[in-house]
Structure formats: C-alpha cells, structure tokens
Amino acid sequence: MGRIRSTTEQIIRKLREAEVEISKGSTVALAVRKIGVPSRPTTAEEESAGTSADH
C-alpha cells in the first residue's frame, strides 16, 4: 500500500486540531487517533511483516 502525501496546509490543519483536543484535556495518543494519523507499526509487527526499523 502506498503512502498518501499531505500538503503543508493539511498538516498544519491536523496539528491545530490535535492542539485543540489536547487543550480540552485529551491525551496526545487520543488526539492523534482522533485526527486520523496512522500509527507506526510496532517492532513485533515489523518483524512479522519482514521489515525492520534498524535500516
């Protein structure tokens, strides 16, 4: 699956949305999930996929 590239304006909008969520008392992890940022695979997921973060 390919990567989706975001414009600078889209990134800034997402960061502002996250900032608002955090200021309302949300955790960073919840704010990130709420704005739709995909999570990075954990080491175990990378190993099962045959990739490694230690390139």
DSSP file (Angstrom, degrees, kcal/mol; ACC not computed):
  #  RESIDUE AA STRUCTURE BP1 BP2  ACC     N-H-->O    O-->H-N    N-H-->O    O-->H-N    TCO  KAPPA ALPHA  PHI   PSI    X-CA   Y-CA   Z-CA
    1    1 A M              0   0    0      0, 0.0     2,-0.1     0, 0.0     0, 0.0   0.000 360.0 360.0 360.0 133.1    0.0    0.0    0.0
    2    2 A G        -     0   0    0      1,-0.1     2,-0.3     0, 0.0     0, 0.0  -0.293 360.0-102.9 -80.9 163.7    1.4    3.4   -1.0
    3    3 A R        -     0   0    0     -2,-0.1     2,-0.6     1,-0.0    -1,-0.1  -0.610  25.1-134.3 -85.2 143.7    1.9    6.4    1.1
    4    4 A I        -     0   0    0     -2,-0.3     2,-0.3     0, 0.0    -1,-0.0  -0.890  19.9-143.6 -99.3 122.7   -0.5    9.4    0.9
    5    5 A R        -     0   0    0     -2,-0.6     2,-0.3     1,-0.0     0, 0.0  -0.681  12.1-152.3 -88.1 137.8    1.3   12.7    0.8
    6    6 A S        -     0   0    0     -2,-0.3     2,-0.1     1,-0.0    -1,-0.0  -0.805  14.1-120.2-108.2 149.5   -0.2   15.6    2.6
    7    7 A T     >  -     0   0    0     -2,-0.3     4,-2.1     1,-0.1     5,-0.2  -0.412  30.8-107.8 -79.1 163.6    0.1   19.3    1.7
    8    8 A T  H  > S+     0   0    0      1,-0.2     4,-2.5     2,-0.2     5,-0.2   0.896 121.1  53.1 -57.4 -42.0    1.6   21.7    4.2
    9    9 A E  H  > S+     0   0    0      1,-0.2     4,-2.2     2,-0.2    -1,-0.2   0.885 107.6  50.5 -63.7 -39.6   -1.8   23.3    4.8
   10   10 A Q  H  > S+     0   0    0      2,-0.2     4,-2.2     1,-0.2    -1,-0.2   0.898 110.9  48.9 -65.2 -40.4   -3.3   19.8    5.6
   11   11 A I  H  X S+     0   0    0     -4,-2.1     4,-2.5     2,-0.2    -2,-0.2   0.927 111.3  49.2 -64.7 -45.4   -0.6   19.0    8.1
   12   12 A I  H  X S+     0   0    0     -4,-2.5     4,-2.3     1,-0.2    -2,-0.2   0.902 110.3  51.7 -61.2 -41.6   -1.0   22.4    9.8
   13   13 A R  H  X S+     0   0    0     -4,-2.2     4,-2.2     1,-0.2    -1,-0.2   0.923 110.8  47.8 -61.1 -44.8   -4.8   21.9   10.0
   14   14 A K  H  X S+     0   0    0     -4,-2.2     4,-2.4     1,-0.2    -2,-0.2   0.901 110.7  51.3 -63.7 -41.7   -4.3   18.5   11.6
   15   15 A L  H  X S+     0   0    0     -4,-2.5     4,-2.3     1,-0.2    -1,-0.2   0.889 110.3  49.4 -63.8 -39.0   -1.8   19.8   14.1
   16   16 A R  H  X S+     0   0    0     -4,-2.3     4,-2.2     2,-0.2    -1,-0.2   0.899 109.8  51.4 -65.9 -40.3   -4.2   22.6   15.1
   17   17 A E  H  X S+     0   0    0     -4,-2.2     4,-2.1     1,-0.2    -2,-0.2   0.919 111.2  48.0 -61.2 -43.2   -7.0   20.0   15.5
   18   18 A A  H  X S+     0   0    0     -4,-2.4     4,-2.5     1,-0.2    -2,-0.2   0.900 109.0  53.8 -64.3 -40.6   -4.7   18.0   17.7
   19   19 A E  H  X S+     0   0    0     -4,-2.3     4,-2.3     1,-0.2    -1,-0.2   0.898 108.5  49.4 -60.7 -41.6   -3.8   21.0   19.8
   20   20 A V  H  X S+     0   0    0     -4,-2.2     4,-1.2     2,-0.2    -1,-0.2   0.926 111.1  49.5 -63.4 -45.2   -7.4   21.8   20.4
   21   21 A E  H  <>S+     0   0    0     -4,-2.1     5,-2.1     1,-0.2     3,-0.3   0.911 112.1  47.8 -60.8 -43.2   -8.1   18.2   21.5
   22   22 A I  H ><5S+     0   0    0     -4,-2.5     3,-1.7     1,-0.2    -1,-0.2   0.885 108.2  54.5 -66.7 -38.8   -5.1   18.3   23.9
   23   23 A S  H 3<5S+     0   0    0     -4,-2.3    -1,-0.2     1,-0.3    -2,-0.2   0.754 102.1  59.2 -67.2 -22.4   -6.2   21.7   25.3
   24   24 A K  T 3<5S-     0   0    0     -4,-1.2    -1,-0.3    -3,-0.3    -2,-0.2   0.470 131.1 -94.7 -82.0  -2.3   -9.6   20.1   26.1
   25   25 A G  T < 5S+     0   0    0     -3,-1.7    -3,-0.2     1,-0.3    -2,-0.1   0.458  78.6 141.3 104.9   2.5   -7.8   17.6   28.3
   26   26 A S      < -     0   0    0     -5,-2.1    -1,-0.3    -6,-0.2     2,-0.1  -0.395  54.2-110.4 -73.1 153.4   -7.4   14.7   25.8
   27   27 A T     >  -     0   0    0      1,-0.1     4,-2.5    -2,-0.1     5,-0.2  -0.413  25.6-113.6 -77.1 162.6   -4.2   12.7   25.8
   28   28 A V  H  > S+     0   0    0      1,-0.2     4,-2.7     2,-0.2     5,-0.2   0.922 117.4  52.9 -62.0 -43.8   -1.7   13.1   22.9
   29   29 A A  H  > S+     0   0    0      1,-0.2     4,-2.1     2,-0.2    -1,-0.2   0.910 111.7  45.1 -60.0 -43.0   -2.4    9.5   21.8
   30   30 A L  H  > S+     0   0    0      2,-0.2     4,-2.5     1,-0.2    -1,-0.2   0.899 112.4  51.3 -68.4 -40.2   -6.2   10.0   21.7
   31   31 A A  H  X S+     0   0    0     -4,-2.5     4,-1.8     2,-0.2    -2,-0.2   0.903 109.9  50.2 -62.4 -41.1   -5.8   13.3   19.9
   32   32 A V  H  X>S+     0   0    0     -4,-2.7     5,-2.0     1,-0.2     4,-0.5   0.921 112.3  46.9 -64.0 -44.2   -3.6   11.7   17.3
   33   33 A R  H ><5S+     0   0    0     -4,-2.1     3,-0.9    -5,-0.2    -2,-0.2   0.904 109.9  54.6 -62.3 -40.3   -6.1    8.9   16.8
   34   34 A K  H 3<5S+     0   0    0     -4,-2.5    -1,-0.2     1,-0.3    -2,-0.2   0.845 107.0  48.8 -65.6 -34.8   -9.0   11.4   16.6
   35   35 A I  H 3<5S-     0   0    0     -4,-1.8    -1,-0.3    -5,-0.1    -2,-0.2   0.518 117.6-112.0 -85.9  -3.1   -7.3   13.4   13.8
   36   36 A G  T <<5 +     0   0    0     -3,-0.9    -3,-0.2    -4,-0.5    -2,-0.1   0.753  56.6 159.3  87.6  24.7   -6.7   10.3   11.8
   37   37 A V      < -     0   0    0     -5,-2.0    -1,-0.3   -23,-0.1     2,-0.1  -0.708  42.9-121.4 -81.0 126.5   -2.9   10.0   11.9
   38   38 A P        -     0   0    0      0, 0.0     2,-0.2     0, 0.0    -1,-0.1  -0.391  26.0-117.9 -68.1 143.8   -2.0    6.3   11.2
   39   39 A S        -     0   0    0     -2,-0.1     3,-0.0     1,-0.1     0, 0.0  -0.500  24.4-114.5 -80.2 151.5    0.1    4.6   13.9
   40   40 A R        -     0   0    0     -2,-0.2    -1,-0.1     1,-0.1     0, 0.0  -0.657  39.8-102.4 -82.0 139.5    3.5    3.4   13.1
   41   41 A P        -     0   0    0      0, 0.0    -1,-0.1     0, 0.0     2,-0.0  -0.309  36.1-118.3 -62.8 145.3    3.9   -0.4   13.3
   42   42 A T     >  -     0   0    0      1,-0.1     4,-2.5    -3,-0.0     5,-0.2  -0.279  30.9 -99.5 -74.9 169.0    5.5   -1.8   16.4
   43   43 A T  H  > S+     0   0    0      1,-0.2     4,-2.7     2,-0.2     5,-0.2   0.897 124.7  52.6 -58.1 -42.1    8.7   -3.8   16.3
   44   44 A A  H  > S+     0   0    0      1,-0.2     4,-2.2     2,-0.2    -1,-0.2   0.903 110.3  48.0 -62.1 -40.9    6.8   -7.1   16.5
   45   45 A E  H  > S+     0   0    0      2,-0.2     4,-1.5     1,-0.2    -1,-0.2   0.888 111.6  50.6 -66.4 -38.3    4.5   -6.0   13.6
   46   46 A E  H  X>S+     0   0    0     -4,-2.5     5,-2.9     2,-0.2     4,-0.7   0.916 109.9  50.1 -64.8 -42.3    7.6   -5.0   11.6
   47   47 A E  H ><5S+     0   0    0     -4,-2.7     3,-0.7     1,-0.2    -2,-0.2   0.905 110.7  48.8 -63.4 -40.8    9.2   -8.4   12.3
   48   48 A S  H 3<5S+     0   0    0     -4,-2.2    -1,-0.2     1,-0.2    -2,-0.2   0.792 111.9  49.8 -70.3 -24.8    6.2  -10.3   11.2
   49   49 A A  H 3<5S-     0   0    0     -4,-1.5    -1,-0.2     2,-0.2    -2,-0.2   0.557 117.7-114.7 -87.2  -8.3    6.0   -8.2    8.0
   50   50 A G  T <<5S+     0   0    0     -4,-0.7     2,-0.3    -3,-0.7    -3,-0.2   0.694  78.8 110.8  84.6  18.5    9.7   -8.8    7.3
   51   51 A T      < -     0   0    0     -5,-2.9     2,-0.3    -6,-0.2    -1,-0.3  -0.772  48.8-154.4-119.1 168.5   10.8   -5.2    7.8
   52   52 A S        -     0   0    0     -2,-0.3     3,-0.2    -3,-0.1    -9,-0.0  -0.996  22.4-142.4-143.6 147.1   12.9   -3.5   10.4
   53   53 A A  S    S+     0   0    0     -2,-0.3     2,-1.1     1,-0.2    -1,-0.1   0.577  90.8  82.4 -80.6 -10.4   13.3    0.0   11.8
   54   54 A D              0   0    0      1,-0.2    -1,-0.2    -3,-0.0     0, 0.0  -0.404 360.0 360.0 -94.3  58.1   17.0   -0.5   12.0
   55   55 A H              0   0    0     -2,-1.1    -1,-0.2    -3,-0.2    -2,-0.1   0.467 360.0 360.0 -78.5 360.0   17.9    0.2    8.4
